[in-house]
């Protein structure tokens, strides 16, 4: 039975964010499991890449939340769409990830893993490899979360739910996606592992080594080749395409949607949770095991070439007018012009905003309004600034 490095996890626990999520605890669990399966060469390579990041202690798990933290920061807002593959299907009656259909030009989980694998394989820049590795670690978690590879109701974000008598928290209303990302992992860790992430990770590893996952892990890792390009014509690697299809199948082949849709107003903290947390555990273990073996292959030499990473494509606008908003006390807002997106530029998160350029200093920003992107052009000489997810304006 393999034991986790307790020193590493002790240091990690001190840096944990207060918010539990597959973007937090779940992602770090994936990193912990993966660390257990790194070869000596891969482990040394990770430590070398992260040597300028002392808080990471040369390990995968502390870096696992970085991609979620930066996606709302100026310079990285273009990366928001890379955390998902919004499939054009309708679970639980029909599922299927189709690479040519479900991974748009702006990017998705599959193309992101392809791109950052190429950077790890071919770049001579330690800085580029550092960022690529952080994205890779995170996206291996995202691509195993069923509602991150799901198009229905924006991956469950539009489905308000109640869990253990709670229907909202400090972040707003609970929804189906949120409890899969966050709430159920927190409950499971508290009730079954005494709120110890170390014990939770060890439990997943034990299942991989000698428990219920031991007979499945070879199947899960049947595709961990970082060099083999898929046959879809998109240039995406075969393995992330395969993983997306596997995860999406869970939306139809399990209780994810069927149990919820049978009674959407039910409290999901009971029977629904009991059916869901074994799926969550399996997916966390699967993502970690794959990540460890994949990185072993990457650092043993691979030939993949990176796909150029660019900000998510924004629509060509048609100019109309908009009045100036109320001035903030810390910055002076300027008059800006509203421009409406083309009808094909659809979006899913009303109120979601991001500056147009990847450096955050473009004189324009995009806002999702009634399922269509709307562009706000700032005057010449002003700039777009993002304070937080929903606080963007021209100054």
C-alpha positions as CSV (number, residue, x, y, z in Angstrom):
1,X,0.0,0.0,0.0
2,X,1.5,3.3,-1.1
3,X,1.6,6.1,1.5
4,X,1.3,9.8,0.7
5,X,4.2,12.1,1.6
6,X,2.8,13.6,4.9
7,X,5.4,16.4,4.9
8,X,4.3,17.6,1.5
9,X,0.6,17.5,2.5
10,X,1.2,19.3,5.8
11,X,2.7,22.2,3.9
12,X,-0.1,22.0,1.4
13,X,-2.8,22.1,4.0
14,X,-1.5,25.3,5.3
15,X,-2.1,27.0,1.9
16,X,-5.6,25.6,1.3
17,X,-8.3,28.1,0.2
18,X,-11.3,28.4,2.4
19,X,-13.7,27.5,-0.5
20,X,-14.1,23.8,-1.1
21,X,-14.5,23.0,-4.8
22,X,-13.4,20.7,-7.6
23,X,-11.5,23.9,-8.3
24,X,-10.0,23.7,-4.8
25,X,-10.0,20.5,-2.7
26,X,-11.1,18.3,-5.6
27,X,-8.4,19.6,-7.9
28,X,-5.7,19.2,-5.2
29,X,-6.9,15.6,-4.6
30,X,-6.3,14.9,-8.3
31,X,-2.8,16.4,-7.9
32,X,-2.1,14.3,-4.8
33,X,-3.1,11.1,-6.5
34,X,-1.1,12.0,-9.5
35,X,2.0,12.7,-7.4
36,X,1.9,9.2,-6.1
37,X,2.3,7.8,-9.6
38,X,5.0,10.1,-10.9
39,X,8.2,8.4,-12.0
40,X,11.4,9.7,-10.4
41,X,12.3,11.5,-13.6
42,X,8.8,13.1,-13.8
43,X,8.9,14.1,-10.2
44,X,12.3,15.7,-10.6
45,X,11.1,17.5,-13.7
46,X,8.0,18.9,-11.9
47,X,10.3,20.1,-9.0
48,X,12.6,21.8,-11.5
49,X,9.8,23.6,-13.3
50,X,8.3,24.8,-10.0
51,X,11.6,25.7,-8.4
52,X,10.7,29.4,-8.7
53,X,7.4,28.7,-6.9
54,X,8.5,27.8,-3.4
55,X,4.9,27.5,-2.1
56,X,4.4,24.5,-4.4
57,X,7.1,22.5,-2.6
58,X,7.9,20.9,-6.0
59,X,4.5,19.2,-6.0
60,X,1.5,19.0,-8.3
61,X,-1.3,19.6,-5.8
62,X,-0.5,23.1,-4.6
63,X,-0.5,24.3,-8.3
64,X,-3.8,22.7,-9.1
65,X,-6.0,25.7,-8.3
66,X,-3.9,28.3,-10.1
67,X,-6.0,28.1,-13.3
68,X,-9.2,28.9,-11.5
69,X,-7.6,31.8,-9.6
70,X,-6.3,33.6,-12.6
71,X,-9.2,33.3,-15.0
72,X,-10.8,36.4,-13.5
73,X,-7.5,38.4,-13.6
74,X,-6.6,40.9,-16.3
75,X,-4.4,39.0,-18.7
76,X,-6.1,35.6,-18.3
77,X,-9.9,36.2,-18.8
78,X,-9.6,34.6,-22.2
79,X,-8.9,31.3,-20.4
80,X,-12.4,31.0,-18.9
81,X,-13.8,29.0,-21.8
82,X,-11.0,26.5,-21.6
83,X,-12.4,24.9,-18.4
84,X,-15.3,23.3,-20.2
85,X,-16.4,21.3,-23.3
86,X,-20.1,22.4,-23.8
87,X,-21.4,19.4,-25.7
88,X,-24.4,19.8,-28.0
89,X,-26.4,17.0,-26.5
90,X,-29.3,16.4,-24.1
91,X,-28.5,14.1,-21.2
92,X,-29.8,11.8,-19.9
93,X,-31.5,10.8,-23.2
94,X,-28.6,11.5,-25.4
95,X,-24.9,12.1,-24.8
96,X,-21.8,12.5,-27.0
97,X,-18.7,14.7,-27.3
98,X,-18.0,15.4,-30.9
99,X,-14.7,17.1,-31.3
100,X,-15.5,19.0,-34.5
101,X,-18.7,20.3,-33.1
102,X,-18.1,20.8,-29.4
103,X,-14.7,22.4,-29.3
104,X,-15.0,25.9,-31.0
105,X,-12.3,28.0,-32.4
106,X,-12.1,29.9,-29.1
107,X,-10.9,26.8,-27.4
108,X,-12.2,24.2,-24.9
109,X,-10.9,21.6,-22.4
110,X,-9.7,19.3,-25.2
111,X,-7.8,21.8,-27.2
112,X,-6.4,23.4,-24.0
113,X,-4.9,20.1,-22.9
114,X,-3.6,19.6,-26.5
115,X,-2.0,23.0,-26.5
116,X,-0.3,23.0,-23.1
117,X,0.9,19.4,-23.7
118,X,2.7,20.7,-26.8
119,X,4.3,23.5,-24.7
120,X,5.5,21.1,-22.1
121,X,6.9,18.8,-24.8
122,X,8.6,21.4,-27.0
123,X,9.2,24.7,-25.3
124,X,12.6,25.6,-24.1
125,X,11.2,28.4,-21.8
126,X,10.9,27.4,-18.1
127,X,8.4,30.2,-17.7
128,X,6.2,28.8,-20.5
129,X,6.5,25.3,-19.1
130,X,5.6,26.5,-15.6
131,X,2.3,28.0,-16.8
132,X,1.6,25.1,-19.1
133,X,2.1,22.5,-16.3
134,X,-0.3,24.5,-14.0
135,X,-2.9,24.5,-16.7
136,X,-2.5,20.8,-17.4
137,X,-2.8,19.8,-13.7
138,X,-6.0,21.8,-13.4
139,X,-7.6,20.7,-16.7
140,X,-7.1,17.0,-15.9
141,X,-9.5,17.6,-13.0
142,X,-12.0,19.5,-15.1
143,X,-12.1,16.9,-17.8
144,X,-13.2,14.2,-15.3
145,X,-16.1,16.4,-13.8
146,X,-19.3,15.2,-15.6
147,X,-20.8,18.7,-15.7
148,X,-17.7,20.2,-17.2
149,X,-18.3,18.1,-20.3
150,X,-22.0,18.7,-20.6
151,X,-24.1,21.2,-22.6
152,X,-27.4,20.8,-20.8
153,X,-28.5,23.9,-18.7
154,X,-24.9,25.2,-19.0
155,X,-23.6,22.1,-17.3
156,X,-26.2,22.4,-14.5
157,X,-25.4,26.0,-13.7
158,X,-29.0,27.0,-14.6
159,X,-30.5,24.4,-12.2
160,X,-31.1,25.8,-8.7
161,X,-31.0,23.2,-6.0
162,X,-31.3,22.7,-2.3
163,X,-28.7,20.6,-0.4
164,X,-29.1,19.7,3.2
165,X,-31.6,22.4,3.7
166,X,-29.5,25.1,2.1
167,X,-30.4,26.8,-1.2
168,X,-27.8,29.6,-1.2
169,X,-24.5,30.6,0.4
170,X,-22.3,33.7,0.3
171,X,-21.7,33.1,-3.4
172,X,-25.4,33.1,-4.3
173,X,-27.9,30.4,-5.1
174,X,-26.8,26.8,-5.1
175,X,-27.0,25.1,-8.4
176,X,-26.4,21.5,-9.7
177,X,-23.0,22.3,-11.1
178,X,-21.9,24.0,-7.9
179,X,-22.7,21.1,-5.6
180,X,-20.8,18.7,-7.9
181,X,-17.8,21.1,-7.9
182,X,-18.0,22.0,-4.2
183,X,-20.7,20.9,-1.8
184,X,-20.7,17.1,-2.1
185,X,-16.9,16.9,-1.9
186,X,-16.9,19.0,1.3
187,X,-19.6,16.9,2.9
188,X,-17.9,13.6,1.9
189,X,-14.5,14.7,3.2
190,X,-16.1,15.9,6.5
191,X,-18.3,12.8,7.1
192,X,-16.0,10.1,5.9
193,X,-12.4,11.4,6.3
194,X,-12.7,13.6,9.4
195,X,-12.2,16.7,7.2
196,X,-8.7,15.4,6.3
197,X,-7.7,15.9,2.7
198,X,-4.6,13.7,3.4
199,X,-6.9,10.8,4.5
200,X,-9.2,11.4,1.5
201,X,-6.4,11.3,-1.0
202,X,-5.0,8.1,0.7
203,X,-8.4,6.5,0.4
204,X,-8.4,7.1,-3.3
205,X,-4.9,5.7,-3.7
206,X,-5.8,2.7,-1.6
207,X,-8.8,2.0,-3.9
208,X,-6.5,2.3,-7.0
209,X,-3.9,-0.1,-5.5
210,X,-6.0,-2.8,-3.9
211,X,-9.6,-1.7,-3.8
212,X,-12.5,-1.3,-6.2
213,X,-10.5,0.7,-8.8
214,X,-7.6,-1.7,-9.1
215,X,-9.3,-3.7,-11.8
216,X,-10.4,-0.5,-13.6
217,X,-7.2,1.6,-13.6
218,X,-5.6,0.0,-16.6
219,X,-8.7,0.8,-18.6
220,X,-8.7,4.4,-17.4
221,X,-5.1,4.8,-18.5
222,X,-5.5,3.0,-21.8
223,X,-4.8,6.3,-23.5
224,X,-2.0,8.4,-21.9
225,X,0.0,9.2,-25.0
226,X,0.9,12.9,-25.2
227,X,2.0,12.7,-28.8
228,X,-0.8,10.9,-30.7
229,X,-3.0,13.3,-32.6
230,X,-6.6,12.4,-33.0
231,X,-8.3,11.6,-36.3
232,X,-11.0,14.4,-36.2
233,X,-9.0,16.9,-38.2
234,X,-9.0,19.5,-35.5
235,X,-5.4,18.8,-34.5
236,X,-6.5,17.9,-31.0
237,X,-4.7,15.0,-29.3
238,X,-6.5,11.6,-29.2
239,X,-6.4,11.2,-25.5
240,X,-8.2,14.3,-24.3
241,X,-10.8,13.6,-27.0
242,X,-11.2,10.1,-25.5
243,X,-11.4,11.4,-21.9
244,X,-14.1,14.0,-22.8
245,X,-16.2,11.2,-24.4
246,X,-15.7,9.0,-21.3
247,X,-16.7,11.8,-18.9
248,X,-19.7,12.9,-21.0
249,X,-21.0,9.4,-21.1
250,X,-21.5,9.6,-17.3
251,X,-24.1,12.3,-17.8
252,X,-26.3,9.6,-19.5
253,X,-25.1,6.5,-17.8
254,X,-25.4,7.4,-14.2
255,X,-27.6,9.3,-11.6
256,X,-26.2,12.7,-12.4
257,X,-29.2,13.9,-14.4
258,X,-31.8,11.1,-14.0
259,X,-32.1,11.4,-10.2
260,X,-32.1,15.1,-10.3
261,X,-34.8,15.4,-13.0
262,X,-37.0,12.9,-11.3
263,X,-37.6,15.5,-8.6
264,X,-35.8,18.8,-9.1
265,X,-37.3,20.4,-6.0
266,X,-36.0,17.6,-3.7
267,X,-33.2,18.1,-1.2
268,X,-30.2,16.6,-2.9
269,X,-28.3,16.1,0.4
270,X,-29.9,12.6,0.9
271,X,-30.4,9.9,-1.7
272,X,-28.9,12.0,-4.5
273,X,-25.7,12.6,-2.6
274,X,-25.4,9.0,-1.7
275,X,-25.6,8.0,-5.4
276,X,-23.3,10.9,-6.4
277,X,-20.3,10.8,-4.1
278,X,-19.0,7.4,-5.4
279,X,-19.0,8.8,-8.9
280,X,-17.1,11.8,-7.6
281,X,-14.5,9.6,-5.9
282,X,-14.1,7.5,-9.0
283,X,-13.6,10.5,-11.2
284,X,-11.1,12.1,-8.9
285,X,-9.1,8.9,-8.7
286,X,-9.3,8.5,-12.5
287,X,-8.1,12.0,-13.2
288,X,-5.2,11.7,-10.8
289,X,-4.0,8.3,-12.1
290,X,-4.2,9.5,-15.7
291,X,-2.3,12.7,-14.9
292,X,0.5,10.8,-13.2
293,X,1.0,8.4,-16.0
294,X,0.6,11.1,-18.7
295,X,3.3,13.3,-17.1
296,X,5.6,10.3,-16.9
297,X,5.3,10.1,-20.7
298,X,5.6,13.8,-21.2
299,X,8.8,14.0,-19.2
300,X,10.2,10.9,-20.8
301,X,10.2,12.7,-24.1
302,X,7.3,13.5,-26.4
303,X,6.9,15.1,-29.8
304,X,3.7,17.1,-29.6
305,X,3.7,20.6,-31.0
306,X,1.8,23.4,-29.3
307,X,-1.4,24.9,-30.8
308,X,-1.2,28.6,-30.5
309,X,-3.2,29.8,-27.5
310,X,-5.2,32.9,-28.1
311,X,-8.0,34.7,-26.3
312,X,-11.5,33.5,-27.0
313,X,-12.7,35.0,-30.2
314,X,-14.9,38.1,-29.8
315,X,-17.6,39.1,-32.3
316,X,-17.5,41.9,-34.9
317,X,-19.6,44.7,-33.4
318,X,-22.2,47.1,-34.8
319,X,-22.0,50.4,-33.0
320,X,-24.9,51.9,-31.0
321,X,-24.8,54.3,-28.0
322,X,-24.7,53.8,-24.2
323,X,-24.7,56.3,-21.4
324,X,-22.0,56.6,-18.8
325,X,-22.4,54.5,-15.6
326,X,-22.0,55.9,-12.1
327,X,-18.4,56.9,-11.2
328,X,-16.5,54.8,-8.7
329,X,-14.6,56.5,-5.9
330,X,-11.3,54.9,-6.8
331,X,-11.3,55.3,-10.6
332,X,-13.0,57.7,-13.0
333,X,-15.2,55.9,-15.6
334,X,-15.4,57.2,-19.1
335,X,-18.1,57.3,-21.7
336,X,-18.3,54.2,-23.7
337,X,-20.1,52.9,-26.7
338,X,-22.3,49.8,-26.7
339,X,-21.9,47.5,-29.7
340,X,-24.1,44.4,-30.3
341,X,-22.6,41.0,-31.1
342,X,-23.5,39.1,-34.2
343,X,-26.4,36.6,-33.7
344,X,-24.0,33.6,-33.8
345,X,-22.0,34.9,-30.8
346,X,-24.1,33.2,-28.2
347,X,-23.2,32.9,-24.5
348,X,-24.5,31.1,-21.4
349,X,-23.7,33.1,-18.3
350,X,-25.8,36.4,-18.2
351,X,-23.7,39.1,-16.6
352,X,-20.4,37.3,-17.2
353,X,-17.8,39.8,-18.5
354,X,-14.2,39.9,-19.7
355,X,-11.9,42.4,-21.2
356,X,-11.5,41.8,-24.9
357,X,-7.7,41.6,-25.0
358,X,-5.6,39.1,-23.2
359,X,-3.6,41.8,-21.4
360,X,-6.7,43.5,-19.9
361,X,-5.8,46.9,-21.4
362,X,-8.0,46.7,-24.5
363,X,-10.4,49.7,-24.9
364,X,-13.4,47.3,-24.9
365,X,-15.0,44.6,-22.9
366,X,-17.6,41.8,-23.5
367,X,-20.7,41.1,-21.4
368,X,-23.1,38.3,-21.7
369,X,-26.7,39.7,-22.0
370,X,-29.7,37.5,-22.7
371,X,-27.6,34.7,-24.2
372,X,-25.8,37.1,-26.7
373,X,-22.4,38.8,-26.2
374,X,-22.5,42.6,-26.1
375,X,-19.4,44.6,-26.6
376,X,-18.8,47.9,-24.9
377,X,-16.1,50.0,-26.6
378,X,-14.2,52.4,-24.4
379,X,-13.0,55.8,-25.7
380,X,-9.5,56.2,-27.1
381,X,-7.0,56.7,-24.3
382,X,-9.1,54.8,-21.7
383,X,-8.6,51.2,-20.6
384,X,-10.6,48.1,-19.6
385,X,-10.1,47.0,-16.0
386,X,-11.5,43.9,-14.3
387,X,-11.9,44.2,-10.5
388,X,-13.7,40.8,-10.2
389,X,-15.9,38.5,-12.2
390,X,-18.8,40.9,-12.5
391,X,-17.0,44.2,-12.0
392,X,-15.5,45.4,-15.3
393,X,-15.6,48.9,-16.9
394,X,-13.8,51.5,-18.8
395,X,-11.6,54.0,-17.0
